[in-house]
Amino acid sequence: MKKTKGEKEEQQGEQPQTPPKVEPLFLAQYRASYPAATRFHVTGDKMVFLNHDEACLHQKHCKGKLQTY
C-alpha cells in the first residue's frame, strides 16, 4: 500500500534526529538563555524552537530543512 504525502511527512517527523556535527554560531546565545534545554530545532528560515512539533509545523511553510542540534 502506497503512503500518502501526509503519512510520509508524519513518519519523517517521528524519526530520531542525530545532531549535525557543526552547530551554527547563533545557537550559543540560545544555549546560554535556555541551559536546561537539550535540543534546539532550527528551521530553514533560522527560527529556533524548543518544541519539535511546533518546529515541524513552521517548517512546512519554509524552504530548506529542519535541523536539530
Phi and psi in degrees as GROMACS dihedral restraints (atoms count N, CA, C in turn):
[ dihedral_restraints ]
;  ai    aj    ak    al  type     phi  dphi    fc
    3     4     5     6     1   -76.7    20    10
    4     5     6     7     1   143.4    20    10
    6     7     8     9     1   -90.8    20    10
    7     8     9    10     1   143.4    20    10
    9    10    11    12     1   -76.8    20    10
   10    11    12    13     1   167.2    20    10
   12    13    14    15     1   -59.5    20    10
   13    14    15    16     1   -41.0    20    10
   15    16    17    18     1   -63.5    20    10
   16    17    18    19     1   -40.1    20    10
   18    19    20    21     1   -66.2    20    10
   19    20    21    22     1   -38.5    20    10
   21    22    23    24     1   -64.5    20    10
   22    23    24    25     1   -42.6    20    10
   24    25    26    27     1   -64.4    20    10
   25    26    27    28     1   -41.2    20    10
   27    28    29    30     1   -62.9    20    10
   28    29    30    31     1   -42.0    20    10
   30    31    32    33     1   -65.3    20    10
   31    32    33    34     1   -39.6    20    10
   33    34    35    36     1   -65.3    20    10
   34    35    36    37     1   -38.3    20    10
   36    37    38    39     1   -67.4    20    10
   37    38    39    40     1   -25.3    20    10
   39    40    41    42     1   -87.4    20    10
   40    41    42    43     1   -13.7    20    10
   42    43    44    45     1   -68.6    20    10
   43    44    45    46     1   139.2    20    10
   45    46    47    48     1   -64.9    20    10
   46    47    48    49     1   135.6    20    10
   48    49    50    51     1  -105.1    20    10
   49    50    51    52     1   133.1    20    10
   51    52    53    54     1   -94.4    20    10
   52    53    54    55     1   133.3    20    10
   54    55    56    57     1   -64.5    20    10
   55    56    57    58     1   137.6    20    10
   57    58    59    60     1   -63.3    20    10
   58    59    60    61     1   155.1    20    10
   60    61    62    63     1   -69.2    20    10
   61    62    63    64     1   -38.6    20    10
   63    64    65    66     1  -102.6    20    10
   64    65    66    67     1   122.3    20    10
   66    67    68    69     1   -95.9    20    10
   67    68    69    70     1   140.0    20    10
   69    70    71    72     1   -60.4    20    10
   70    71    72    73     1   145.2    20    10
   72    73    74    75     1   -61.6    20    10
   73    74    75    76     1   -33.8    20    10
   75    76    77    78     1   -66.4    20    10
   76    77    78    79     1   -16.6    20    10
   78    79    80    81     1   -71.3    20    10
   79    80    81    82     1   -17.9    20    10
   81    82    83    84     1   -59.4    20    10
   82    83    84    85     1   -38.2    20    10
   84    85    86    87     1   -65.0    20    10
   85    86    87    88     1   -40.5    20    10
   87    88    89    90     1   -68.4    20    10
   88    89    90    91     1   -40.0    20    10
   90    91    92    93     1   -63.2    20    10
   91    92    93    94     1   -37.3    20    10
   93    94    95    96     1   -69.4    20    10
   94    95    96    97     1   -37.2    20    10
   96    97    98    99     1   -78.4    20    10
   97    98    99   100     1   -29.0    20    10
   99   100   101   102     1  -125.8    20    10
  100   101   102   103     1    70.8    20    10
  102   103   104   105     1   -64.6    20    10
  103   104   105   106     1   -23.9    20    10
  105   106   107   108     1   -81.4    20    10
  106   107   108   109     1   -16.8    20    10
  108   109   110   111     1   -74.1    20    10
  109   110   111   112     1   136.1    20    10
  111   112   113   114     1  -103.0    20    10
  112   113   114   115     1   -23.3    20    10
  114   115   116   117     1  -131.6    20    10
  115   116   117   118     1   139.8    20    10
  117   118   119   120     1  -123.8    20    10
  118   119   120   121     1   129.0    20    10
  120   121   122   123     1  -104.2    20    10
  121   122   123   124     1   118.9    20    10
  123   124   125   126     1  -110.3    20    10
  124   125   126   127     1   122.4    20    10
  126   127   128   129     1   -83.3    20    10
  127   128   129   130     1   173.6    20    10
  129   130   131   132     1   -60.7    20    10
  130   131   132   133     1   -25.9    20    10
  132   133   134   135     1   -97.2    20    10
  133   134   135   136     1    17.9    20    10
  135   136   137   138     1    70.6    20    10
  136   137   138   139     1    20.1    20    10
  138   139   140   141     1   -81.2    20    10
  139   140   141   142     1   144.0    20    10
  141   142   143   144     1  -111.0    20    10
  142   143   144   145     1   131.9    20    10
  144   145   146   147     1  -126.9    20    10
  145   146   147   148     1   146.2    20    10
  147   148   149   150     1   -89.9    20    10
  148   149   150   151     1   -27.8    20    10
  150   151   152   153     1   -95.9    20    10
  151   152   153   154     1   123.7    20    10
  153   154   155   156     1   -64.3    20    10
  154   155   156   157     1   -41.5    20    10
  156   157   158   159     1   -62.9    20    10
  157   158   159   160     1   -41.9    20    10
  159   160   161   162     1   -65.0    20    10
  160   161   162   163     1   -38.6    20    10
  162   163   164   165     1   -64.2    20    10
  163   164   165   166     1   -41.2    20    10
  165   166   167   168     1   -63.6    20    10
  166   167   168   169     1   -42.5    20    10
  168   169   170   171     1   -62.0    20    10
  169   170   171   172     1   -42.9    20    10
  171   172   173   174     1   -68.1    20    10
  172   173   174   175     1   -39.4    20    10
  174   175   176   177     1   -63.5    20    10
  175   176   177   178     1   -26.4    20    10
  177   178   179   180     1   -59.4    20    10
  178   179   180   181     1   -23.2    20    10
  180   181   182   183     1  -103.1    20    10
  181   182   183   184     1     9.3    20    10
  183   184   185   186     1  -122.0    20    10
  184   185   186   187     1   160.1    20    10
  186   187   188   189     1   -87.8    20    10
  187   188   189   190     1   165.6    20    10
  189   190   191   192     1    89.4    20    10
  190   191   192   193     1  -161.3    20    10
  192   193   194   195     1  -137.5    20    10
  193   194   195   196     1   161.7    20    10
  195   196   197   198     1   -81.4    20    10
  196   197   198   199     1   128.7    20    10
  198   199   200   201     1  -117.3    20    10
  199   200   201   202     1   139.3    20    10
  201   202   203   204     1  -115.4    20    10
  202   203   204   205     1   129.5    20    10
